[in-house]
Structure formats: structure tokens, C-alpha cells
Amino acid sequence: MDADARDDRIERTVDRMIGRRGLRPRSAAYLVIVLWLIAVVAFGVLQRVVDPDSYPTIWPALWWAVQTVTTVGYGDNVPQQAAGKVVASILMIGGLAFLSIVTATITSSFVARRQEHARARGEDPVMQQLAALSEQVQGLEAELRRARVSDDQVPKSP
């Protein structure tokens, strides 16, 4: 499956899950919290597995994951083994990308919802401009028809 088809499938699934009401701010906050918690636990466990010398128990690994995913990274708790540094790099880059994507998705949902409400009330500036342009085109078409009719009525000289 190519990336576009996968993205379309994911988008349809998210749209179906959110429903017609749109993503509410509270739901968006819960979504972000749950996804961050999943990332922290998953990467904390993974870091504990790949770098057990630096993280002898799960708790320091989870603390490291929280520091890393929030981009705080105090520097007092860093992986020592190469595999641990690879996991850390993935979490850092993934965390930044994930935050950007989630923020953009939530913002897009809010904007789309507001546009739908504006369109339903007839207050959408794009639709208002489109209606004005449509009236201008209709006026020009009427004027063109009148000009053609008047040209047809003028007697032609031999």
C-alpha cells in the first residue's frame, strides 16, 4: 500500500471516529494526553530493554522518556549504550514530529468546524465573495446578450 492510500485510509478512520460534530477541545486534550502516555511507556520500556546498564529499573527509564518526549532533557539521565542513544534519537525526533502533527491536526479540525458553522450561517467570506462574483458574471452575461440583440436589430447597409 502506498503512502497516499495509507494516509487517506487513516484520515477517513479519524473522520469517522470524530464524527460530524468535529473534534472538541476537551477531546483533543484527552487524545494528546493518551498518545503521549503511550509514547512515554513504550519508549521507556524499550529504553530499559536496550540499555539496562543505564536504566536498572523501569522507573528511571520512564522518567527519561518523560524528559525526552517533553524536550526538557535535563541531561542528568542519558543513555550510555549505542542502542539506547538510537532509541533516544528516535523518540526526540518522533516527539517533535508527533507534536507538530497533532497540533496541526487539531488546529485543522477547529478551523474546519468553524468554517462549517460560518457556511451554515451564511457568514463564510469565501462563499460571500463567490456569490458576489457570480452576480457580476451574470450581469456581464446579461449585458453581452443585450449588446448582441441590439447589434442584430441594426439594419445592415449594402
Secondary structure, DSSP 8 states (H G I E B T S, - for coil): --HHHHHHHHHHHHHHHH-TT---HHHHHHHHHHHHHHHHHHHHHHHHHH-TTT-SSHHHHHHHHHHHHTT---SSS---SHHHHHHHHHHHHHHHHHHHHHHHHHHHHHHHHHHHHHHHHT--HHHHHHHHHHHHHHHHHHHHHHHHHHHHHS----
